[in-house]
Amino acid sequence: MFEALVGSQAAIKFAADIIEGDHVLALQVKEIFGLFADAANKKAIKELQRIKGRGKVPLAVIMHTEDALRLTDLENVLEAAREVLFEARMRAGGRTHIRIPVLNEFLSAIPEAVLSCDNGMSILQFLDPTGIMPLTMLVDELKRRGIHFLAATSMNKNGQKVITDFESAVKFSRLHKLQLLLRSDEAKYGQTGKSFPIVSFLKNETGIVQGIREGDQSESLHVHLGVSINW
């Protein structure tokens, strides 16, 4: 287990080495403890699925909004939400999972582990790391190494409570022999937060952006996004 301020360049390079080395990384960010792997690395994804105990369920990906938009089929994005999607990084503050339809021409370049299907559309669920410093630095370092899809999920077994405290995260990491990067300035405080909300920007009959999971921002999220959300 490697303990360091995860915002340091040395720790970020160490984290990238773990991802690049076919392994699953456990990382403490501001709100939650998470598990991360290269979505294109079948060995690492298989290990991540084993740890989660949930099989081939599509994973979210950590990606800058501008990169995700290059893949987006805007014709299948709710018209009222298109402007919001372009500004999602700024308005949502990097703390919202966003589901977008993907252009068919890019499907072959996107790892299967992060793709799902909704009404015949191929869907990518991404989280912009803006405002979450360790993830921003890690994504940028991985891009320099040619890794463009960082798969992510919460630290917990499928069906069990998301791990948000330091002691449980250490126990989980040791049990599964994971390298855990901690924020040394926050580890002593215990509880960090709850899960991220998920918002769908897909076309639908209601004309309202769909909230899939409330997370811990249900009351204020509509203010950040500037549109109505139907949970």
C-alpha positions in Angstrom: 0.0 0.0 0.0 1.4 3.4 -1.0 0.3 6.4 1.0 0.9 9.8 -0.4 -0.8 13.1 -1.3 -2.4 11.9 -4.5 -2.0 15.3 -6.1 1.8 14.9 -6.1 3.4 14.1 -9.5 5.3 11.2 -8.0 2.1 9.6 -6.7 0.3 10.2 -10.0 3.1 8.5 -12.0 3.0 5.6 -9.5 -0.8 5.3 -10.1 -0.3 5.4 -13.9 2.3 2.7 -13.6 -0.2 0.5 -11.8 -2.9 1.1 -14.5 -0.4 0.6 -17.3 0.9 -2.6 -15.6 -2.4 -4.5 -16.1 -3.6 -3.9 -12.5 -6.6 -2.4 -10.7 -5.9 0.8 -8.7 -7.7 1.8 -5.6 -7.7 5.6 -5.2 -9.1 8.0 -2.6 -10.6 11.1 -4.2 -12.5 13.8 -2.4 -15.9 12.2 -2.2 -15.4 8.5 -2.4 -12.9 5.6 -2.7 -12.9 4.2 -6.2 -11.4 1.3 -8.3 -9.8 2.1 -11.6 -8.4 0.2 -14.6 -7.5 0.6 -18.2 -10.8 -0.2 -20.0 -8.9 -1.6 -23.0 -6.9 -4.1 -20.8 -8.9 -7.3 -20.6 -6.8 -8.7 -17.8 -7.3 -5.7 -15.6 -11.0 -5.5 -16.4 -11.5 -9.2 -15.6 -9.8 -8.6 -12.2 -11.9 -5.5 -11.6 -15.1 -7.5 -12.3 -13.9 -10.3 -10.0 -13.3 -7.8 -7.2 -16.7 -6.2 -7.7 -18.4 -9.6 -8.1 -20.9 -8.5 -10.7 -19.8 -9.8 -14.0 -19.7 -7.9 -17.3 -21.7 -4.8 -16.2 -20.6 -1.7 -18.2 -18.3 0.6 -16.3 -18.1 4.3 -16.3 -15.1 6.1 -17.8 -13.2 9.1 -16.5 -12.8 11.4 -19.5 -12.7 15.2 -20.2 -15.9 16.5 -21.6 -14.3 17.8 -24.8 -13.0 14.2 -25.5 -16.4 12.7 -24.8 -18.1 15.2 -27.1 -15.9 14.0 -30.1 -17.6 10.6 -29.7 -21.1 11.9 -29.1 -24.0 11.3 -31.5 -25.7 14.7 -30.9 -28.7 13.7 -33.1 -29.7 11.4 -30.3 -29.1 13.8 -27.5 -32.2 15.6 -26.0 -32.3 19.0 -27.8 -33.0 21.0 -24.7 -29.9 19.4 -23.1 -27.3 19.9 -25.9 -26.1 23.3 -24.6 -26.0 21.8 -21.1 -23.9 18.9 -22.3 -21.4 21.2 -23.8 -21.1 23.1 -20.5 -21.5 20.0 -18.3 -17.9 20.2 -17.0 -18.3 23.7 -15.8 -21.8 23.6 -14.5 -21.7 20.2 -12.8 -18.3 20.8 -11.4 -16.9 17.5 -12.4 -19.1 15.5 -10.0 -21.8 14.1 -12.2 -21.9 10.9 -14.3 -23.3 11.7 -17.8 -24.7 9.1 -20.2 -24.3 10.0 -23.9 -25.0 8.1 -27.2 -21.9 7.3 -29.2 -21.4 7.7 -33.0 -21.2 4.3 -34.8 -18.0 5.3 -36.5 -16.2 5.4 -33.1 -17.5 2.1 -31.6 -14.6 0.0 -32.7 -12.2 2.4 -30.8 -14.1 2.2 -27.6 -13.5 -0.7 -25.2 -16.4 -3.0 -24.7 -16.1 -2.8 -21.0 -17.5 0.8 -20.9 -20.2 0.5 -23.6 -23.9 -0.3 -22.9 -27.0 -0.2 -25.0 -30.2 1.8 -24.6 -33.1 1.6 -27.1 -30.7 0.5 -29.8 -28.1 3.2 -29.1 -24.6 2.5 -27.9 -24.1 4.4 -24.6 -21.0 5.7 -22.9 -21.2 6.9 -19.3 -18.5 9.3 -18.4 -17.4 11.5 -15.5 -15.4 14.7 -16.2 -12.5 14.8 -13.7 -12.5 18.7 -13.6 -12.4 19.8 -10.0 -11.2 16.4 -8.8 -7.4 17.0 -8.9 -6.0 13.5 -8.6 -8.3 12.2 -11.3 -7.5 15.1 -13.6 -3.8 14.6 -13.2 -4.1 10.8 -13.6 -6.3 11.1 -16.8 -3.8 13.5 -18.3 -0.8 11.3 -17.5 -2.5 8.2 -18.9 -3.4 10.1 -22.1 0.3 10.8 -22.5 0.9 7.1 -22.3 -1.7 6.3 -24.9 -4.4 5.1 -22.4 -7.6 7.0 -23.3 -10.4 5.1 -21.4 -10.0 4.9 -17.6 -12.7 2.6 -16.3 -14.0 3.5 -12.9 -16.4 2.1 -10.3 -16.9 2.6 -6.6 -15.0 0.6 -4.0 -17.4 -2.1 -2.8 -18.7 -5.5 -3.6 -21.8 -5.5 -5.8 -24.9 -5.0 -3.7 -23.0 -3.8 -0.7 -22.7 -0.3 0.7 -20.2 2.0 -1.1 -17.0 2.4 1.0 -16.5 5.9 2.2 -14.3 5.6 5.3 -10.6 5.2 5.6 -10.5 2.0 7.7 -12.9 0.1 5.4 -10.9 1.2 2.4 -7.7 -0.1 3.8 -9.3 -3.4 4.8 -10.9 -3.8 1.3 -7.6 -3.1 -0.4 -5.6 -5.5 1.7 -8.2 -8.2 1.2 -8.0 -7.9 -2.6 -4.2 -7.1 -2.7 -4.7 -3.7 -4.3 -2.4 -0.7 -4.3 -4.3 2.0 -2.5 -3.4 5.7 -2.9 -4.5 7.8 -0.1 -4.9 11.5 0.4 -2.5 11.8 3.4 -4.2 15.1 4.3 -7.7 13.6 4.5 -7.2 10.0 5.6 -7.5 10.8 9.2 -11.0 12.3 8.8 -12.8 9.1 8.0 -16.1 9.6 6.1 -15.7 11.4 2.8 -19.1 11.3 1.0 -21.6 9.4 -1.0 -22.0 8.3 -4.6 -22.1 10.5 -7.6 -25.4 11.2 -9.4 -26.0 9.9 -12.9 -27.7 12.0 -15.5 -28.9 10.8 -19.0 -28.9 13.2 -21.9 -30.5 10.7 -24.3 -33.5 11.7 -26.5 -36.8 10.7 -24.8 -40.5 11.5 -25.1 -40.7 13.6 -21.9 -38.3 16.3 -22.9 -36.8 16.2 -19.5 -33.2 15.1 -18.7 -33.4 11.8 -16.8 -31.6 11.3 -13.5 -30.7 7.6 -13.1 -29.3 7.8 -9.6 -29.5 10.7 -7.1 -26.2 10.3 -5.4 -25.6 13.0 -2.9 -26.5 16.1 -5.0 -30.2 15.6 -5.9 -31.4 18.9 -4.5 -28.8 21.2 -6.1 -28.0 19.3 -9.3 -30.7 20.9 -11.4 -29.4 24.3 -10.5 -25.9 23.3 -11.7 -27.2 21.9 -15.0 -29.8 24.6 -15.7 -32.5 22.2 -16.8 -35.2 20.2 -15.2 -34.3 16.7 -14.1 -36.8 13.8 -13.6 -35.4 11.4 -11.0 
